[in-house]
């Protein structure tokens, strides 16, 4: 009884924090979804996911909070404070979101082999926004003219990927210590937007009489719906891809185990409604002249000329290729006894040319056969966060939840990141 009370107290302590990219849900020993963390993780039971409820997770991150952008007035109205928001930004700022919906899934063991099959929809959004881009909007170009400074943007990127994933995993046990797992996955791309290059320079003369602009931008996109020509939906199977997860775990002794995995290593070949957007011009802009007396509203013509000078083009392109967001993971577990476990992991996330490190330390507790709780602390993308997860065995059903930010109702105005997930399976 004391152990149950201790576990509940730990959970209440950890729930006051907020989290992003919370992997606590994958550290539970009884949760079959830990195969998504490493296809070689031990699985003790056969399972069938409840359709549409097998596993749903969503994460997101912003570089500023509600309180950074809005100030509450005495009359309960709000004032927008963009300069305050600008002041809390770092030199490079990440905006990200991820949604994973497992439609169907099941797994079963045949002697020393465990097989699992799953169909999921995944959407990932990652943006790197330079602080000076926001500064150009918030401060205006006069701010930089007074300092005789140019605004140079050379590290911005946008990465949006949405696809369906069908995977078949095979896990093989060798002796009593080594497990090896691999999961090949067939991918169907739904939509993609990705910057290949983004270089731009803005300079306003100290006399305020001209603006010099130079840019070299290349962006590619693909979508089942042709949003440029409005010609309808393309062929569903045009955007095909392939990826795989591979991993291994090794039981060093009765208490200590280690694991390593590579996740989402693959490509998607985009063929449906592909477009390329380029801008590689240079100009000195001295203003727009409008003949108001003669009602010569040539503003649209001036804009068309501006687009032409900047050499902004949109054209349909043939097939192009993108990588899935690959992850490399190392993990170690130490079983204090049958109830308590501690775990540590290190991970590298590869998103375009960006490499993001992830470090985590977790405590896992099984105070009863039907109940499991995880509390973890982790560092990811320059943020230190805390996360929690719960697992319940309710007869033949297993329910897992990962909810941190949603429980933190007294600090929502300061939240910069969120994470939540839920899943239900039939187990035997």
C-alpha positions as CSV (number, residue, x, y, z in Angstrom):
1,X,0.0,0.0,0.0
2,X,2.8,2.4,0.9
3,X,4.4,1.7,-2.6
4,X,1.1,2.6,-4.3
5,X,0.9,5.8,-2.4
6,X,4.5,6.7,-3.1
7,X,3.9,6.1,-6.9
8,X,0.8,8.3,-6.9
9,X,2.6,11.1,-5.1
10,X,5.5,11.0,-7.6
11,X,3.0,11.2,-10.4
12,X,1.3,14.2,-8.9
13,X,4.7,15.9,-8.5
14,X,5.7,15.4,-12.1
15,X,2.3,16.4,-13.5
16,X,2.9,20.1,-12.7
17,X,5.3,20.4,-15.6
18,X,4.7,20.7,-19.3
19,X,6.3,18.6,-22.0
20,X,7.1,18.3,-25.6
21,X,8.0,15.2,-27.6
22,X,7.3,13.2,-24.4
23,X,8.6,9.6,-24.9
24,X,7.6,8.5,-21.4
25,X,4.7,6.5,-22.9
26,X,7.2,4.3,-24.7
27,X,9.2,3.4,-21.6
28,X,6.4,1.3,-19.9
29,X,7.3,-2.4,-19.8
30,X,3.7,-3.5,-20.5
31,X,2.9,-1.1,-23.3
32,X,3.2,-2.8,-26.7
33,X,3.7,0.6,-28.3
34,X,7.3,0.6,-27.0
35,X,8.0,-1.2,-30.2
36,X,7.8,2.2,-31.8
37,X,10.9,3.2,-29.7
38,X,12.8,0.1,-30.6
39,X,11.5,-2.8,-32.7
40,X,13.5,-5.2,-30.5
41,X,12.0,-4.1,-27.2
42,X,10.6,-7.1,-25.2
43,X,6.9,-7.7,-25.7
44,X,5.3,-10.2,-23.3
45,X,1.7,-10.3,-24.8
46,X,-0.2,-10.6,-28.0
47,X,-2.3,-7.6,-28.8
48,X,-4.9,-6.1,-31.1
49,X,-5.2,-2.3,-31.2
50,X,-8.8,-0.9,-30.8
51,X,-9.4,0.6,-34.4
52,X,-8.7,4.3,-34.4
53,X,-7.9,4.2,-30.7
54,X,-4.8,2.1,-30.9
55,X,-2.5,5.0,-30.3
56,X,-2.9,8.7,-30.8
57,X,-0.2,11.2,-29.9
58,X,0.3,14.9,-30.6
59,X,3.2,17.2,-29.7
60,X,4.0,20.8,-30.4
61,X,6.4,23.6,-29.6
62,X,6.5,27.4,-29.9
63,X,9.5,29.6,-29.0
64,X,7.2,31.9,-27.0
65,X,4.2,31.6,-24.6
66,X,0.8,33.2,-24.5
67,X,2.1,35.6,-21.8
68,X,5.0,36.6,-24.0
69,X,2.7,37.8,-26.8
70,X,-0.3,39.1,-24.8
71,X,-0.6,41.3,-21.7
72,X,-3.8,41.1,-19.6
73,X,-5.3,44.4,-18.7
74,X,-7.2,45.3,-15.5
75,X,-10.5,45.2,-17.4
76,X,-9.7,41.5,-18.5
77,X,-9.0,42.5,-22.0
78,X,-5.7,41.7,-23.7
79,X,-3.0,43.9,-25.4
80,X,-0.7,42.4,-28.0
81,X,2.9,42.9,-27.1
82,X,5.0,41.8,-30.1
83,X,8.2,43.5,-28.9
84,X,8.1,41.6,-25.6
85,X,7.7,38.4,-27.7
86,X,10.6,39.4,-29.9
87,X,12.8,39.9,-26.8
88,X,12.4,36.4,-25.6
89,X,13.3,34.8,-28.9
90,X,16.7,33.1,-29.4
91,X,18.9,33.7,-32.5
92,X,17.2,30.6,-34.1
93,X,13.7,29.5,-33.1
94,X,12.1,26.1,-33.6
95,X,8.3,25.8,-34.3
96,X,7.3,22.2,-34.5
97,X,4.2,19.9,-34.3
98,X,3.7,16.2,-34.8
99,X,0.5,14.1,-35.0
100,X,0.6,10.3,-35.1
101,X,-2.7,8.3,-35.5
102,X,-2.5,4.5,-35.5
103,X,-5.5,3.2,-37.4
104,X,-5.0,-0.5,-36.9
105,X,-2.4,-2.7,-35.4
106,X,-1.8,-6.2,-34.0
107,X,1.0,-8.4,-32.9
108,X,1.5,-12.0,-31.8
109,X,4.3,-14.4,-30.9
110,X,5.2,-17.6,-32.6
111,X,7.9,-19.4,-30.5
112,X,11.0,-17.1,-30.5
113,X,9.5,-14.7,-33.1
114,X,7.2,-11.8,-32.5
115,X,5.3,-10.3,-35.5
116,X,3.5,-6.9,-35.5
117,X,1.6,-5.1,-38.2
118,X,0.3,-1.5,-38.2
119,X,-1.2,1.2,-40.3
120,X,-0.7,4.8,-39.2
121,X,-1.1,8.4,-40.4
122,X,1.8,10.8,-39.5
123,X,2.2,14.5,-39.9
124,X,5.4,16.4,-39.0
125,X,5.9,20.2,-39.1
126,X,9.3,21.7,-38.4
127,X,10.3,25.3,-39.0
128,X,13.5,27.2,-38.1
129,X,12.7,30.9,-37.8
130,X,15.6,33.4,-37.4
131,X,15.0,36.1,-34.8
132,X,15.9,38.8,-37.2
133,X,13.0,37.8,-39.5
134,X,10.6,38.5,-36.7
135,X,12.6,41.7,-35.8
136,X,12.1,43.0,-39.4
137,X,8.3,42.7,-38.9
138,X,8.2,43.9,-35.3
139,X,10.8,46.7,-35.4
140,X,10.4,47.8,-39.0
141,X,13.1,48.5,-41.5
142,X,13.9,52.0,-39.9
143,X,15.3,50.2,-36.9
144,X,18.1,48.7,-39.1
145,X,18.5,51.9,-41.2
146,X,19.4,53.9,-38.1
147,X,22.1,51.4,-37.3
148,X,23.2,51.1,-40.9
149,X,22.7,47.3,-40.7
150,X,21.6,44.7,-43.2
151,X,19.2,41.9,-42.2
152,X,20.7,38.7,-43.4
153,X,18.5,35.5,-43.4
154,X,20.4,32.4,-44.4
155,X,19.3,29.6,-42.1
156,X,15.5,29.6,-42.2
157,X,13.8,26.3,-43.2
158,X,10.4,24.8,-43.5
159,X,9.8,21.1,-43.4
160,X,6.2,19.7,-43.6
161,X,5.6,16.0,-44.2
162,X,2.3,14.1,-44.1
163,X,2.0,10.4,-45.1
164,X,0.4,7.1,-44.4
165,X,2.6,4.3,-43.1
166,X,2.1,0.5,-43.3
167,X,4.7,-1.5,-41.4
168,X,5.4,-5.2,-40.7
169,X,7.8,-5.8,-37.8
170,X,9.7,-9.0,-37.1
171,X,11.4,-9.5,-33.7
172,X,13.7,-12.6,-33.2
173,X,15.0,-13.8,-29.9
174,X,18.5,-15.4,-29.8
175,X,19.1,-17.4,-26.6
176,X,18.0,-15.6,-23.4
177,X,19.8,-12.3,-23.9
178,X,19.7,-10.9,-27.4
179,X,16.7,-9.6,-29.4
180,X,16.9,-8.2,-32.9
181,X,14.0,-6.4,-34.6
182,X,13.3,-4.9,-38.0
183,X,10.2,-3.2,-39.4
184,X,10.1,-2.4,-43.1
185,X,7.5,0.2,-43.9
186,X,5.7,1.2,-47.1
187,X,4.8,4.9,-47.2
188,X,2.2,6.8,-49.2
189,X,2.8,10.6,-49.3
190,X,-0.1,12.9,-48.8
191,X,1.6,16.4,-48.8
192,X,5.0,17.9,-48.6
193,X,6.5,21.4,-48.4
194,X,10.3,21.8,-48.0
195,X,12.8,24.5,-48.4
196,X,15.9,23.6,-50.4
197,X,17.5,27.0,-50.1
198,X,16.7,30.2,-48.2
199,X,19.1,33.1,-48.4
200,X,17.8,36.7,-48.3
201,X,19.3,40.1,-47.5
202,X,17.4,43.4,-46.8
203,X,19.2,46.7,-46.5
204,X,17.6,50.1,-45.9
205,X,19.7,53.2,-46.6
206,X,20.3,55.5,-43.6
207,X,18.6,58.3,-45.6
208,X,15.4,56.1,-45.9
209,X,15.3,56.7,-49.6
210,X,15.8,53.1,-50.8
211,X,15.7,49.5,-49.9
212,X,18.1,46.9,-51.4
213,X,16.9,43.3,-51.5
214,X,18.6,40.2,-52.7
215,X,17.3,36.7,-52.4
216,X,18.1,33.1,-53.4
217,X,15.1,30.9,-52.4
218,X,14.0,27.5,-53.5
219,X,11.0,25.7,-52.2
220,X,9.4,22.5,-53.4
221,X,5.9,21.1,-52.7
222,X,3.6,18.2,-53.5
223,X,0.0,17.5,-52.6
224,X,-2.7,15.1,-53.7
225,X,-4.9,18.1,-54.4
226,X,-3.6,20.5,-57.2
227,X,-4.0,23.8,-55.3
228,X,-2.3,25.8,-58.1
229,X,-4.5,24.8,-61.1
230,X,-7.4,23.7,-59.0
231,X,-7.8,20.5,-61.1
232,X,-8.7,18.2,-58.3
233,X,-7.3,15.2,-56.5
234,X,-4.3,13.3,-57.9
235,X,-3.7,9.6,-57.8
236,X,-3.5,8.3,-54.3
237,X,-0.6,5.9,-54.9
238,X,1.6,8.4,-56.9
239,X,3.7,9.4,-53.9
240,X,5.4,6.2,-52.8
241,X,8.1,5.7,-50.3
242,X,10.0,3.2,-48.2
243,X,11.4,3.3,-44.7
244,X,12.5,0.9,-42.0
245,X,13.1,0.7,-38.2
246,X,15.9,-1.6,-37.0
247,X,17.0,-2.2,-33.4
248,X,18.6,-4.6,-30.9
249,X,18.4,-5.2,-27.1
250,X,20.8,-7.1,-24.9
251,X,20.2,-8.3,-21.4
252,X,23.6,-8.0,-19.8
253,X,22.6,-9.5,-16.5
254,X,19.4,-9.9,-14.4
255,X,19.1,-6.2,-13.8
256,X,20.9,-4.3,-16.6
257,X,19.9,-4.2,-20.2
258,X,20.8,-1.9,-23.2
259,X,19.3,-1.2,-26.6
260,X,20.0,0.7,-29.8
261,X,17.7,1.5,-32.7
262,X,17.5,3.5,-35.9
263,X,13.9,4.7,-36.7
264,X,12.2,6.1,-39.8
265,X,15.2,5.8,-42.1
266,X,13.7,6.2,-45.6
267,X,12.6,8.2,-48.6
268,X,9.4,9.3,-50.3
269,X,9.3,9.9,-54.1
270,X,6.8,12.7,-54.8
271,X,5.0,12.6,-58.1
272,X,1.6,14.2,-57.5
273,X,1.1,17.9,-58.4
274,X,4.7,18.9,-57.8
275,X,5.6,22.6,-57.9
276,X,8.8,24.5,-57.4
277,X,8.9,28.1,-56.2
278,X,12.1,30.1,-56.8
279,X,13.2,33.7,-56.2
280,X,16.7,34.7,-57.2
281,X,16.5,38.4,-58.0
282,X,18.1,41.6,-56.8
283,X,16.7,45.1,-56.7
284,X,16.9,48.6,-55.3
285,X,13.4,49.8,-54.4
286,X,12.7,53.5,-54.1
287,X,8.9,53.5,-53.7
288,X,5.8,53.3,-55.9
289,X,4.4,56.3,-57.8
290,X,0.6,56.5,-58.1
291,X,-1.1,59.2,-60.2
292,X,-3.9,59.8,-57.8
293,X,-5.3,62.9,-59.7
294,X,-5.8,60.8,-62.8
295,X,-7.0,57.8,-60.8
296,X,-4.3,55.7,-62.5
297,X,-4.4,52.8,-60.0
298,X,-1.3,51.0,-61.2
299,X,-0.5,49.3,-57.9
300,X,-1.2,45.8,-59.3
301,X,1.1,46.6,-62.2
302,X,3.8,47.7,-59.8
303,X,3.4,44.5,-57.8
304,X,3.7,42.5,-61.0
305,X,6.8,44.4,-61.9
306,X,8.2,43.7,-58.4
307,X,7.6,40.0,-58.8
308,X,9.3,40.1,-62.2
309,X,12.3,42.0,-60.9
310,X,12.7,39.6,-58.0
311,X,12.4,36.8,-60.5
312,X,9.7,34.9,-58.5
313,X,8.6,31.9,-60.4
314,X,6.2,29.0,-60.0
315,X,6.5,26.0,-62.2
316,X,5.5,22.4,-62.3
317,X,8.4,20.0,-61.8
318,X,8.9,16.2,-62.2
319,X,9.5,13.8,-59.4
320,X,11.6,14.9,-56.4
321,X,12.7,13.0,-53.2
322,X,12.6,13.8,-49.5
323,X,13.9,12.0,-46.5
324,X,11.8,10.9,-43.5
325,X,12.9,12.4,-40.2
326,X,15.4,9.8,-39.0
327,X,16.2,9.1,-35.3
328,X,19.1,7.2,-33.8
329,X,18.6,6.0,-30.2
330,X,20.7,4.5,-27.4
331,X,19.0,3.3,-24.2
332,X,19.9,1.7,-20.9
333,X,17.7,0.2,-18.2
334,X,18.4,-0.9,-14.7
335,X,15.8,-2.9,-12.8
336,X,16.1,-2.1,-9.1
337,X,13.6,-4.9,-8.4
338,X,10.4,-6.2,-9.9
339,X,8.6,-2.9,-9.2
340,X,11.1,-0.1,-9.8
341,X,13.2,0.6,-12.8
342,X,15.4,3.5,-13.9
343,X,16.1,4.3,-17.6
344,X,18.4,6.6,-19.5
345,X,18.4,7.3,-23.3
346,X,20.2,9.5,-25.8
347,X,18.8,10.3,-29.3
348,X,19.7,12.2,-32.4
349,X,16.9,13.5,-34.6
350,X,17.8,14.3,-38.2
351,X,15.5,17.0,-39.8
352,X,16.9,18.2,-43.1
353,X,20.4,19.4,-42.4
354,X,19.6,19.9,-38.7
355,X,20.7,17.5,-36.0
356,X,18.8,17.8,-32.7
357,X,20.1,15.9,-29.6
358,X,17.7,14.4,-27.0
359,X,18.7,13.2,-23.5
360,X,16.3,11.5,-21.0
361,X,16.3,10.0,-17.6
362,X,13.2,8.2,-16.4
363,X,11.7,6.3,-13.4
364,X,9.3,3.4,-14.1
365,X,7.2,1.9,-11.4
366,X,4.9,-1.1,-11.4
367,X,3.3,-1.0,-7.9
368,X,0.6,-3.5,-9.0
369,X,0.2,-5.8,-12.0
370,X,-2.7,-3.7,-13.4
371,X,-0.9,-0.3,-13.0
372,X,2.2,1.4,-14.3
373,X,3.6,4.9,-14.0
374,X,6.5,6.7,-15.7
375,X,8.1,10.0,-14.8
376,X,11.0,11.3,-16.9
377,X,13.1,14.4,-17.3
378,X,14.6,15.3,-20.6
379,X,16.4,17.9,-22.7
380,X,15.4,18.5,-26.3
381,X,16.0,21.4,-28.7
382,X,17.4,23.7,-26.0
383,X,14.5,23.0,-23.6
384,X,14.4,21.1,-20.4
385,X,11.1,19.4,-19.7
386,X,9.4,16.9,-17.5
387,X,7.0,14.2,-18.7
388,X,4.6,11.5,-17.3
389,X,2.7,8.5,-18.5
390,X,0.2,6.0,-17.0
391,X,-0.7,2.5,-18.0
392,X,-3.7,0.4,-16.8
393,X,-4.5,-3.3,-17.4
394,X,-8.3,-3.5,-17.2
395,X,-9.0,-7.2,-17.7
396,X,-8.3,-8.0,-21.4
397,X,-7.8,-4.3,-22.2
398,X,-4.7,-2.2,-21.8
399,X,-5.0,1.6,-21.6
400,X,-2.0,4.0,-21.8
401,X,-2.1,7.8,-21.4
402,X,0.6,10.5,-21.7
403,X,-0.8,13.8,-20.5
404,X,1.3,16.5,-19.0
405,X,0.3,20.0,-20.3
406,X,-3.4,19.3,-20.2
407,X,-3.2,18.7,-16.5
408,X,-1.3,21.8,-15.9
409,X,-4.3,24.1,-15.9
410,X,-2.8,26.7,-13.6
411,X,0.2,27.5,-15.9
412,X,-1.2,27.2,-19.4
413,X,-0.4,30.9,-20.1
414,X,3.3,30.1,-19.7
415,X,3.3,26.9,-21.8
416,X,5.6,26.9,-24.8
417,X,5.2,23.2,-25.5
418,X,2.7,20.4,-25.2
419,X,2.4,16.7,-25.5
420,X,-0.4,14.2,-25.1
421,X,-1.3,10.7,-26.1
422,X,-3.7,7.9,-25.5
423,X,-4.0,4.3,-26.7
424,X,-6.1,1.2,-26.0
425,X,-5.4,-2.4,-26.9
426,X,-7.0,-5.9,-26.4
427,X,-4.2,-8.1,-24.9
428,X,-3.8,-11.8,-24.1
